Amino acid sequence: MTSGRSVLLLAHTGRPAAVRSAQLVHESLSRAGLTVRMLKNEVEELAVEGCELSPIEVVAPGEAAEGAELVMVLGGDGTLLRAAETARPAGVPLLGVNLGHVGFLAEAEREDLGETVRSVVDRDYDVEERMTLDVAVFNGGRGDSAPPVRTWALNDATLEKGEARRILETVLEIDGRPLSRWACDGVVCATPTGSTAHAFSAGGPVVWPDVEALLVVPISAHALFARPMVVGPRATVALEVVPNTAPGVLWCDGRRMVELPAGARIEITRADTPVRLARLHRAPFTDRLVAKFGLPVAGWRGRGEHGR
């Protein structure tokens, strides 16, 4: 008899480590009386690798997380961003186990998998909410009568040039007023969560996740005023592809793409619906930065060394 508790398990099935980890997680959770759910295609892909899981509840993508108490993700940040598409509408927390490289969004490493599963069984974790972005695309400009294309992002919404050999011409607007025109490779609009992802690579600042703000980071902009900016959480950030110039493309979290003709307009605001992340460790964000980036801290003495 099961406990009525269920966990949705999502895995990067193309990795051998994910196959072995999925088997271990399934066995441990099932033994503890929890129901393990998986998407049909992932169950089939694991079976091809010789990993047949039973018992298993096979679920459809649109309703996979409904009623689950947790979505457990085996993979890197890309896998977790994919899982967020399923978990966010259902309000279910995500718990990432890193099988990739940096894995900044993940909470645990593969070598800690046994302890992680025990924390899930015992409900020994906290849940924090991460800000997300609402994105509206007006492909004919703001005056277009057609309804906008709407999407969202946890990490970032990135306007990029649509043709490799042509520069992107865009105007940045903040709260209804134009700020600057850039000839550039693109512009990243990121959340604090996404400040350590694409925005960081483009030269943006690291922003602590409890800060409420939006980041605007131009990529290789040919302009005098082209510094990264941090704006308020209630601001509306808009980017327009200048008419009669090369087209662009919008990527949200590197997963959802919208093509942008010349004259198109993007409006980005803070979303009402967050992504919820399960946290096993109570260590400060500073420690996460040091661990994930391998930052040098040798020589630090701390407050105790100064007699306080």
N, C-alpha and C positions, 0 to 999 in steps of 0.2 A: 504493500500500500504506500502511495506517495503522500507527501506532506501538503500537497496543493501548491507548493512553491515551484517556480520554473525560472530557468535562466536561458536566454538566447545566446548561443555560441556562434560567433562569426570568426572565420579563419582565412588567412592567406594560404589557400590550399596548394598553391604552386611551390611552397617551400617545404622540404622534408621535415624541418624542425616544427612546422605548424601541424603537420600530420601526426607526428608523435605527441605533440603537446595536446592536440584535440582529443586523442585517445585517452591520455592521462586525465584530462579535465572531465571528460565524459564519465569515465569509470569512477572517479572520486565523487563527483556530484551525484551520480546515480546511486552509489553505495550509501550516500548520506540521505537518500530519499527525495532528492530534487529531480524534477523533470527537466531534461535537456532538450531544447529546441534547436533546429538548424534549418537553413534554407535548403530546398530540394537540390539545387545545383551543387551546393557544397557537399551534401551527403553523397551525391553521385561521384563527385570528383575525389572524395576521400576513398570511396569504394574502389575506384580505379587504381588508387595507390595501395590497395590491399588493406585498408582500414575501414571495416564495416562496423558501424556503431549500432548497438541495440541494447536496450530500447531507446528510441529516439522519436521525438515529435517533429514531423516535417511540416514546415509552415511556409506560407506564401509571403513574398517580400512586403506587400502593402500592409500586412497585419502581423508581421513576425514578432514585434515587440509588445503588442497589446497584451496587458495582463502580466507580463514578465516583471520580475523584481530587479533584474539586472541584465545588461548586455555585456558579455565577456568577449573581448576581442583579442585574437592571437595574430600578431603581425606588427607592422610598423605604423607610422603616422598615417600613411595613405590608407591602410586598412581601417584605422580608427575613423578617419574622415568619411569613408564609405559607410561605416556602421552608424555614424551620426545621422545620416539621412533616414535611417530606420528608427533610431532611438528618440530623436528630437520630437517628432509629432506625438509620440506616446508618453513623453515626459519620463522616460526610463533612464537611469544612470548608466554610463559607459565605464567599463573597467578594462584598460588596455594592458596587455602583457607584451612587452617589446621583443620582437624577433628580428628587428631590422638593425639599423645603425644607431642614430641618435635617439629616435623614439621619444621626442620631447613630450608628447601628449600621453604616453604610456605611464602607468603607475607602478608596474612591476617588471622585473626582468625574468627571462626564461628560467634561470637557475633558482628563482624563488617561487616557482610555480606551485609546489606542494603547499607552502605556507599561504600563498595567495588563495588557493582553493579553500583552505581551512577558514580564512577570513570571510570568504563568501558564504560558506555554510553557517558560520557563527554570526553573520551579519555584522562583522567587526570592521566597519568602514564608515567614513563620513561622506557626505555628498555636497559638492560645491557647484554653483551655477556659473557658467561662462557666457559672457555676452556674445551675441551673434548679430549679423548684419542683414537687413532687408535691402534688396537691390531691385530697382525698377529700370527697365530699358525701353526708351522711346526711340524706335528705329527711324522715325521720320522727324525727330526733334520734339521739343516740348509741345508744340502746337499740333502735333499729329493727333487725329481723331481716333485712331486705332488704339485699343487697350494696350497698355505696356506689357512686356514680358517680365514676369516677376520670378525672382529666385532668391537665394540666401547664401550666407557664408559663415562658417565658424572661424576660420583663419583669416581669409582675405578675399577681396574682389579685385581682380587685376585687369586693367585695360592694357592691351598689348597691340603692337602694330600687326596688321593683318598680312602684310607682304614683307618678306625678309629683307628685300633690297630697298625698301622705301621707309622713310621716317614717319612716325606718327605725329600729327599736329593736333594738339588738344588744348582746350581752355578749362582751367579749374575754377569752380565756383563754390563758395562757402556761404551758406545761409542766404542764397538768392543774389549774392553779389560776386562779380568776376574778380579773381585774384591774380591770375597770371596765365599766360599762354606759353606752352612748351612745345618744342620740337624734340621728341624723345623716343626711346624704345618702349616706354610704357609708364604706367602709374599704378602703384599698389595702394589700395585702401584696406587697412588691416585693423583687427581687434587687438587688444592687449595679448590675447592668447596667440594670435598670429604674428606678434612682434618678433618672435624667435624663428619664424619660418621665412617666407619669401621676402618680407619687408626687411628682415635682418640682413639677408644676402644683398639687398639693394642699398644697404647703408643706413637703414633706419635704426632708431633706438630700441633697446629692450625695455618693455613696459611691464611692470608687475601686474599679474592677472587680476588683482583686486582694484586696480585703477579703472575708472570708467572714462573711456576716451576712445576716439577714433584716430588712427594714424594715416597720414597721406605721405607717400614716399615716391618721388619721381625716379625713373630709371634712365640713367645716362641722358639727362636733359641738357639741351643746348640753350641755356638761359642764365642770366645773372642771378635771378632769384629762383633757386631750385633746391632748397634745403628740405629735409624731412620736417613734417609738421605734426603736432599733436593738437587736436581740436576737441571741443567739448562733446559729451555723450549725446546731447540733444541737437547737435548740429546736423544740417543736411549738406552732404558733400556731393557735388555734381561735376561730371566730366562730359564735355562735348567734343566729338570728333569734328574738327573744323570742316565746313562745307567745301566741296571741290578739292579735297585732299585725299590721301590714301585711306582705305578702310581700316578698321580695327577689329579686335576680337576681345570679348570679355570672358575671363575664366574665374569661376568661384571655387575656391579650395582645390584648384587644379582638376576638377571633376565635371562641373557643369559649364558648358560653353554656349555663348551667344555671339553670332556674327554681327558686326556693327558697320553699316555703310557710312560713308561720309555724311555728316549732319546728324548722326545719332547722338542721343543723350542718355547718360546713366545717372540715376539718383540713388544715393546710398545713405541709409539712416540706421540707427540702432533698432534692432528687432525686439518685439515684445516676448518672443519665445526663446529662452536660452537653451544651451546644451548642458546637461547635467553630467558631471564627472564624479565617479567614485574614487575616494582617496583613502589609501591604506596608511600612509605615512603622514605624520604631523610636522615634518621638517619644514622650515621656511623655504620660500622660493629661491633665496640666495643659495642654499645647499643644492637645489636642483640644477641651477645654472652651473655651479662648480662641477657637479658630477657629470652632467650631460656634455659640457664643453671641455672637460678636462682642464679647468682653469688652474693656474699656479697660485697656491696660497701658502707655500712654505715660508716660514718666517713670521707668520701671524702669531701674536701672543695672546690677544684677547684682553678683555677688561680686567680679568683676575690678575694679570701680570702687572697691572698698574695700581694695585692696592685698593680696588673698588669692587 
